[in-house]
């Protein structure tokens, strides 16, 4: 209801502001004794041209929002708890295969499916949660199409795993009440251009399948941190992913109301050309003596970019929330949580960092009463539960969704091996020999 109200307010805000500007202009011209009749005559005379365009611009966004919301509702949502197997001998490449199957862009066969049915890519959410030190893996995905594909691939890639549909979402435990709960939320994302990949399992050497005792799992620091949460503490980490694809008129990008979206590979290839110091109009320099020399770091960066854009990708937003009972907030829990993402940083290439938080730099000026901060925290909690994301940095847009490849996402979120021995990380006691016989195997459309 809150998002619906905001949408309606947004729809009337622009014309209301325009009318206000006209009123102020009219008063100003009246004071200056300027004759406005010729101007008003021109505006009224040309209204059959500009008025329909203005109304269409306002109505188009609201129409697309309404049909897409209806489509989301029809697809449904489900929260799956992923119970880890006793032994995992596969690299994160197995999770990359799972994510590839989840890359469901809901291709439109015709414009009616886009503009009338609202068919569009839906959000998937991978979640790593600590409830009082009990570390859990979750996935919240559309019930239609994605749920069956995710379950099938997890059972196929990880023998002994269990995937259980939760009847009650774990977030239902926390109902916002500032007298009962304290919380802080962070939006995380890439610090540099999204075409530059973070440190992935390939950089860690996990693609070479080292021995289990020699593996370094980049998730170990995060899992260890989550396992140390106290009984009254909750730490929720949410990775929201929307399949990326090129989008034009058939996909709902109706110019001039919405700009077409190009495939990110074009920007990545342009960046490679820039790093190689070559002109696309001329092509590569044939003479090796005249070819620019690259450092080892530059070669690695170019290789990583080329490997990255050749894979499926998602628009990605990472949200981390720390929730405790009132009066028990521990500020020392914040820095370790944020630094666990430092495992994926490569100096000079890219890194994951905080792009926004539920706080103000100057509270005495920005939020004297504290009401804004309270409302902000409530909204963040509601959006986490709804698996919904909006960039909160209205001016800089620093926390907008960034594109991550399946290789990057599989590095951040995968089924950890048995080398991670965190006490709070539970595993399935009895290894299942095979997947359930009644597991859905329908194809995704």
C-alpha positions as CSV (number, residue, x, y, z in Angstrom):
1,X,0.0,0.0,0.0
2,X,2.9,2.4,0.8
3,X,4.5,1.9,-2.7
4,X,1.1,2.3,-4.4
5,X,0.5,5.6,-2.5
6,X,3.9,6.8,-3.5
7,X,3.3,5.9,-7.1
8,X,0.1,7.9,-7.2
9,X,1.8,10.9,-5.5
10,X,4.6,10.6,-8.0
11,X,2.1,10.7,-10.9
12,X,0.5,13.9,-9.8
13,X,3.6,15.6,-8.4
14,X,4.9,16.7,-11.9
15,X,1.7,18.3,-13.1
16,X,1.1,19.9,-9.7
17,X,4.6,21.4,-9.7
18,X,4.1,22.7,-13.3
19,X,0.8,24.4,-12.3
20,X,2.6,26.0,-9.3
21,X,5.3,27.3,-11.5
22,X,2.7,28.8,-13.9
23,X,1.0,30.4,-10.9
24,X,4.2,32.0,-9.6
25,X,5.1,33.1,-13.1
26,X,1.7,34.7,-13.6
27,X,2.0,36.6,-10.3
28,X,5.5,37.7,-11.1
29,X,4.4,39.0,-14.5
30,X,1.4,40.7,-12.9
31,X,3.7,42.6,-10.5
32,X,5.9,43.6,-13.4
33,X,2.8,44.7,-15.4
34,X,3.6,42.4,-18.3
35,X,0.8,41.4,-20.7
36,X,0.5,37.6,-20.5
37,X,-2.4,37.3,-22.9
38,X,-0.2,36.6,-26.0
39,X,1.7,33.9,-24.1
40,X,-1.5,32.3,-22.7
41,X,-3.1,32.4,-26.2
42,X,-0.1,30.5,-27.6
43,X,-0.1,27.9,-24.8
44,X,-3.8,27.3,-25.3
45,X,-3.5,27.2,-29.1
46,X,-0.8,24.6,-29.0
47,X,-2.3,22.5,-26.2
48,X,-3.6,19.8,-28.6
49,X,0.0,19.1,-29.4
50,X,1.8,19.2,-26.0
51,X,-1.0,18.2,-23.7
52,X,-1.5,14.7,-25.0
53,X,2.2,14.1,-25.0
54,X,2.5,15.2,-21.4
55,X,-0.4,13.1,-20.3
56,X,0.9,10.1,-22.2
57,X,4.3,10.5,-20.5
58,X,2.7,10.4,-17.1
59,X,0.3,7.6,-17.9
60,X,2.8,5.3,-19.6
61,X,4.9,4.8,-16.5
62,X,1.9,4.2,-14.3
63,X,0.4,1.7,-16.8
64,X,3.6,-0.3,-17.0
65,X,4.0,-0.3,-13.2
66,X,0.4,-1.6,-12.8
67,X,0.6,-4.4,-15.4
68,X,4.1,-5.5,-14.2
69,X,2.9,-5.6,-10.6
70,X,0.0,-7.8,-11.7
71,X,2.4,-10.1,-13.5
72,X,4.6,-10.4,-10.3
73,X,1.5,-11.3,-8.3
74,X,0.5,-14.0,-10.8
75,X,4.0,-15.6,-10.6
76,X,4.0,-15.8,-6.8
77,X,6.9,-15.9,-4.4
78,X,8.3,-18.7,-2.3
79,X,11.1,-18.9,0.4
80,X,13.3,-22.0,0.2
81,X,15.6,-23.0,2.9
82,X,18.8,-24.7,1.6
83,X,20.2,-27.3,4.0
84,X,23.8,-28.0,3.3
85,X,25.1,-31.5,2.6
86,X,27.8,-33.1,4.8
87,X,30.4,-33.0,2.0
88,X,30.9,-30.7,-0.9
89,X,33.7,-31.4,-3.3
90,X,32.7,-29.0,-6.0
91,X,34.0,-25.5,-6.7
92,X,31.7,-22.5,-6.9
93,X,31.5,-23.2,-10.6
94,X,28.6,-25.6,-9.7
95,X,26.7,-22.7,-8.2
96,X,27.5,-20.7,-11.4
97,X,25.6,-23.4,-13.3
98,X,22.7,-23.1,-10.9
99,X,22.6,-19.3,-11.4
100,X,22.7,-19.7,-15.1
101,X,19.5,-21.8,-15.0
102,X,17.9,-19.1,-12.8
103,X,18.6,-16.4,-15.5
104,X,15.0,-16.4,-16.7
105,X,14.4,-13.1,-18.7
106,X,10.8,-14.1,-19.5
107,X,11.2,-13.4,-23.2
108,X,8.3,-11.6,-24.8
109,X,6.9,-13.2,-27.9
110,X,5.0,-10.1,-28.9
111,X,4.2,-6.5,-27.7
112,X,0.9,-7.6,-26.1
113,X,2.8,-9.7,-23.6
114,X,4.8,-6.7,-22.6
115,X,2.3,-3.8,-22.6
116,X,-0.8,-5.7,-21.6
117,X,0.3,-8.8,-19.7
118,X,3.3,-7.0,-18.0
119,X,5.7,-9.9,-18.7
120,X,9.2,-9.0,-17.6
121,X,12.3,-10.3,-15.7
122,X,11.6,-11.0,-12.1
123,X,13.7,-10.6,-9.0
124,X,15.5,-13.5,-7.3
125,X,16.9,-13.2,-3.9
126,X,19.8,-15.3,-2.4
127,X,20.0,-14.8,1.3
128,X,22.6,-15.6,4.0
129,X,21.1,-15.3,7.5
130,X,22.2,-15.6,11.1
131,X,19.5,-16.0,13.7
132,X,21.2,-15.8,17.0
133,X,24.3,-17.5,15.6
134,X,22.3,-20.2,13.6
135,X,23.6,-19.7,10.1
136,X,21.1,-20.5,7.3
137,X,21.0,-20.3,3.5
138,X,17.8,-19.1,1.9
139,X,16.5,-18.4,-1.6
140,X,13.4,-16.3,-2.3
141,X,12.3,-16.8,-5.9
142,X,9.2,-16.6,-8.1
143,X,7.2,-19.8,-7.6
144,X,6.4,-20.1,-11.3
145,X,9.3,-21.2,-13.5
146,X,12.3,-20.4,-11.2
147,X,11.5,-22.4,-8.1
148,X,11.4,-25.8,-10.0
149,X,14.6,-24.9,-11.9
150,X,16.5,-23.9,-8.8
151,X,15.5,-27.1,-6.8
152,X,16.4,-29.3,-9.8
153,X,19.8,-27.8,-10.3
154,X,20.7,-27.7,-6.6
155,X,19.9,-31.4,-6.3
156,X,21.8,-32.1,-9.5
157,X,24.9,-30.2,-8.5
158,X,25.1,-31.0,-4.8
159,X,24.3,-34.6,-3.8
160,X,23.0,-34.8,-0.3
161,X,21.5,-31.3,-0.2
162,X,18.0,-30.6,1.0
163,X,15.7,-27.8,-0.2
164,X,12.7,-27.1,2.0
165,X,9.8,-24.7,1.3
166,X,9.3,-22.5,4.3
167,X,5.6,-22.2,5.3
168,X,6.4,-19.0,7.2
169,X,9.1,-16.6,6.0
170,X,11.8,-16.1,8.6
171,X,11.5,-12.3,8.3
172,X,8.0,-12.6,9.9
173,X,9.8,-12.9,13.2
174,X,10.6,-9.2,13.2
175,X,7.6,-6.8,13.2
176,X,8.8,-3.2,13.2
177,X,8.5,-1.6,16.6
178,X,11.1,1.0,17.5
179,X,10.5,0.3,21.2
180,X,11.3,-3.4,20.7
181,X,13.9,-3.5,17.9
182,X,17.0,-1.5,16.8
183,X,18.4,-1.9,13.4
184,X,20.8,-0.6,10.8
185,X,20.7,-1.4,7.1
186,X,23.4,-1.0,4.4
187,X,23.3,-1.0,0.6
188,X,26.4,-2.7,-0.9
189,X,27.7,-2.6,-4.4
190,X,30.6,-2.2,-6.8
191,X,32.7,0.9,-6.2
192,X,33.9,1.2,-9.8
193,X,32.4,0.7,-13.2
194,X,30.4,-2.5,-13.3
195,X,32.3,-3.9,-16.3
196,X,35.3,-4.4,-14.0
197,X,34.8,-7.7,-12.1
198,X,35.5,-8.3,-8.4
199,X,37.8,-11.1,-7.3
200,X,36.1,-14.3,-8.2
201,X,36.7,-18.0,-7.5
202,X,38.9,-18.2,-10.6
203,X,41.2,-15.6,-9.1
204,X,41.2,-17.7,-5.9
205,X,42.3,-20.7,-7.9
206,X,39.2,-22.7,-7.0
207,X,38.5,-23.6,-10.6
208,X,41.6,-25.8,-10.5
209,X,39.9,-28.0,-7.8
210,X,42.6,-28.0,-5.1
211,X,42.4,-30.6,-2.3
212,X,39.7,-29.9,0.3
213,X,42.2,-29.1,3.0
214,X,44.0,-26.7,0.7
215,X,41.0,-24.7,-0.4
216,X,40.4,-21.1,0.6
217,X,36.7,-20.4,0.5
218,X,36.1,-16.7,0.2
219,X,32.8,-17.2,2.1
220,X,34.5,-18.4,5.2
221,X,35.0,-15.0,6.8
222,X,31.3,-14.1,6.3
223,X,30.1,-17.5,7.6
224,X,32.4,-17.3,10.6
225,X,31.1,-13.8,11.4
226,X,27.5,-14.9,11.2
227,X,28.1,-17.8,13.5
228,X,29.3,-15.5,16.2
229,X,26.1,-13.6,16.5
230,X,24.6,-13.6,20.0
231,X,21.1,-15.1,20.7
232,X,19.4,-11.6,20.6
233,X,21.1,-10.6,17.3
234,X,19.9,-11.1,13.8
235,X,22.0,-10.5,10.7
236,X,20.3,-10.7,7.3
237,X,22.3,-10.5,4.0
238,X,20.2,-10.3,0.8
239,X,21.5,-10.5,-2.8
240,X,18.7,-9.2,-5.1
241,X,19.2,-10.3,-8.7
242,X,17.2,-9.3,-11.8
243,X,18.2,-11.0,-15.1
244,X,20.0,-8.6,-17.4
245,X,19.3,-8.5,-21.1
246,X,19.2,-6.0,-23.9
247,X,15.8,-4.3,-24.0
248,X,14.0,-2.4,-26.8
249,X,10.5,-1.6,-27.9
250,X,9.3,-5.2,-27.6
251,X,10.6,-5.3,-24.0
252,X,8.8,-2.2,-22.9
253,X,11.4,0.5,-23.6
254,X,9.0,2.7,-25.7
255,X,10.9,5.8,-26.8
256,X,10.7,8.7,-25.7
257,X,9.1,7.4,-22.5
258,X,11.9,5.0,-21.8
259,X,15.4,4.6,-23.3
260,X,16.5,1.2,-24.8
261,X,18.9,-0.8,-22.8
262,X,22.0,-2.2,-24.5
263,X,23.7,-5.5,-23.6
264,X,26.5,-4.8,-21.1
265,X,29.0,-6.6,-23.3
266,X,29.2,-3.6,-25.6
267,X,30.4,-1.4,-22.7
268,X,32.8,-4.1,-21.6
269,X,34.3,-4.5,-25.1
270,X,34.7,-0.7,-25.4
271,X,36.5,-0.7,-22.0
272,X,38.8,-3.5,-23.3
273,X,39.6,-1.4,-26.3
274,X,40.4,1.6,-24.1
275,X,42.7,-0.5,-21.9
276,X,44.4,-1.9,-25.0
277,X,44.8,1.7,-26.3
278,X,43.5,0.8,-29.7
279,X,41.1,2.7,-32.0
280,X,38.0,0.6,-32.9
281,X,37.8,2.5,-36.2
282,X,41.4,1.4,-37.2
283,X,41.5,-2.0,-35.5
284,X,44.4,-3.8,-33.8
285,X,47.9,-2.7,-34.7
286,X,49.5,-5.3,-36.9
287,X,53.1,-4.4,-36.1
288,X,54.0,-5.9,-32.8
289,X,56.7,-3.3,-32.3
290,X,54.1,-0.5,-32.3
291,X,51.6,-2.4,-30.1
292,X,51.3,-0.8,-26.6
293,X,52.9,-2.8,-23.9
294,X,50.6,-4.0,-21.1
295,X,51.6,-4.7,-17.5
296,X,50.8,-8.1,-15.9
297,X,47.9,-6.4,-14.0
298,X,46.4,-4.9,-17.1
299,X,46.5,-8.2,-18.9
300,X,44.8,-9.9,-16.0
301,X,42.2,-7.2,-15.9
302,X,41.5,-7.5,-19.6
303,X,41.2,-11.3,-19.3
304,X,38.8,-11.0,-16.4
305,X,36.6,-8.5,-18.2
306,X,36.5,-10.7,-21.3
307,X,35.7,-13.8,-19.3
308,X,33.1,-11.9,-17.3
309,X,31.0,-10.4,-20.1
310,X,30.8,-13.7,-21.9
311,X,28.6,-15.1,-19.2
312,X,25.0,-14.4,-18.1
313,X,24.5,-11.4,-15.8
314,X,22.1,-10.0,-13.3
315,X,21.3,-6.5,-12.1
316,X,22.4,-6.9,-8.5
317,X,21.8,-5.1,-5.2
318,X,23.2,-6.3,-1.9
319,X,21.4,-5.3,1.3
320,X,22.8,-6.1,4.8
321,X,20.7,-5.6,8.0
322,X,21.7,-5.9,11.6
323,X,18.8,-6.2,14.0
324,X,18.8,-6.6,17.8
325,X,16.5,-6.1,20.7
326,X,16.3,-2.6,22.0
327,X,19.1,-1.7,24.3
328,X,21.4,-4.4,23.1
329,X,22.8,-2.8,19.9
330,X,26.5,-3.6,19.5
331,X,28.3,-1.2,17.2
332,X,31.3,-3.5,17.2
333,X,29.3,-5.9,15.0
334,X,29.1,-3.5,12.1
335,X,32.7,-3.2,10.9
336,X,33.3,-7.0,10.8
337,X,30.1,-7.5,8.8
338,X,31.2,-4.9,6.2
339,X,34.7,-6.2,6.0
340,X,33.6,-9.7,5.1
341,X,32.9,-8.3,1.7
342,X,36.6,-7.3,1.5
343,X,37.4,-10.8,0.4
344,X,36.2,-9.9,-3.1
345,X,38.3,-6.7,-3.5
346,X,41.1,-6.4,-6.0
347,X,43.1,-3.2,-5.7
348,X,43.0,-1.3,-9.0
349,X,40.2,-3.4,-10.4
350,X,37.0,-3.3,-8.3
351,X,35.6,-3.8,-4.8
352,X,32.4,-4.1,-2.9
353,X,31.7,-1.4,-0.5
354,X,28.9,0.5,1.4
355,X,27.0,2.8,-0.9
356,X,24.3,3.9,1.5
357,X,23.1,3.3,5.1
358,X,20.2,4.1,7.4
359,X,21.9,7.0,9.0
360,X,22.7,10.7,8.6
361,X,26.1,12.3,8.7
362,X,24.8,15.3,10.5
363,X,21.7,14.3,12.5
364,X,21.5,17.5,14.4
365,X,20.8,19.2,11.1
366,X,19.3,16.5,8.9
367,X,17.0,14.8,11.3
368,X,16.6,16.7,14.6
369,X,13.4,14.9,15.7
370,X,14.6,11.4,14.6
371,X,11.3,10.7,12.8
372,X,13.0,10.5,9.4
373,X,15.5,7.9,10.5
374,X,12.7,5.8,12.1
375,X,10.6,6.0,8.9
376,X,13.7,5.1,6.9
377,X,14.4,2.0,9.0
378,X,10.8,0.8,8.8
379,X,10.8,1.2,5.0
380,X,14.1,-0.7,4.7
381,X,12.7,-3.6,6.7
382,X,9.5,-3.7,4.6
383,X,11.4,-3.7,1.4
384,X,13.7,-6.5,2.6
385,X,10.6,-8.6,3.4
386,X,9.1,-7.7,0.0
387,X,12.4,-8.5,-1.8
388,X,12.1,-5.0,-3.3
389,X,14.9,-2.5,-4.0
390,X,15.1,1.2,-4.6
391,X,18.2,3.3,-4.8
392,X,18.1,5.5,-1.7
393,X,20.8,7.9,-2.8
394,X,18.6,10.3,-4.7
395,X,21.3,12.6,-5.9
396,X,24.4,10.6,-6.5
397,X,22.6,7.3,-7.3
398,X,25.7,5.6,-5.9
399,X,23.6,2.7,-4.6
400,X,21.9,1.9,-7.9
401,X,21.9,-1.8,-9.0
402,X,25.1,-2.9,-10.7
403,X,25.6,-5.7,-13.1
404,X,27.3,-8.8,-11.7
405,X,28.0,-11.9,-13.8
406,X,27.1,-15.4,-12.6
407,X,30.8,-16.0,-11.9
408,X,30.9,-13.1,-9.5
409,X,27.6,-14.0,-7.8
410,X,28.7,-17.7,-7.5
411,X,31.8,-16.5,-5.6
412,X,29.8,-14.4,-3.1
413,X,27.0,-17.1,-2.6
414,X,27.7,-20.8,-3.1
415,X,27.3,-24.0,-1.1
416,X,30.5,-24.0,1.1
417,X,32.7,-27.1,1.4
418,X,33.3,-29.2,4.5
419,X,36.5,-27.2,5.2
420,X,34.3,-24.5,6.8
421,X,33.6,-25.8,10.4
422,X,31.7,-22.9,11.9
423,X,29.6,-24.4,14.8
424,X,26.5,-22.5,13.8
425,X,26.6,-23.8,10.2
426,X,24.3,-26.8,10.2
427,X,24.4,-29.6,7.7
428,X,22.1,-32.4,6.7
429,X,22.8,-35.4,9.1
430,X,21.8,-38.2,6.7
431,X,23.2,-37.9,3.2
432,X,20.5,-38.4,0.6
433,X,21.5,-40.8,-2.2
434,X,19.4,-39.1,-4.9
435,X,16.9,-36.3,-5.4
436,X,13.2,-36.8,-4.5
437,X,11.3,-38.8,-7.2
438,X,8.5,-36.2,-7.4
439,X,10.8,-33.3,-8.0
440,X,9.4,-31.0,-10.8
441,X,11.3,-31.2,-14.0
442,X,9.3,-28.9,-16.2
443,X,11.1,-26.7,-18.7
444,X,11.3,-22.9,-18.2
445,X,9.6,-20.8,-20.9
